[in-house]
């Protein structure tokens, strides 16, 4: 068993913008830059194959959507 997390990742255009902002803030606030994402579920203990199957099943039920942020938190 291993720990897994499920993330929502931005499209390439938004990812580039977010990476620049994350890098800028990481230099000001002294933290390690990270990949832009929204965590849906974190630290799930599961077998890799079971997690893969559940992820595929979940993804097949989702439609593309947009998120709008009023501020960075």
Protein Blocks (a to p, Z undefined) as FASTA:
>chain_A
ZZddddddddfklmmmmmmmmmmmmmmnopadddddddfbghiacdfklmmmmmmmmmmm
pccdddddfbdZZ
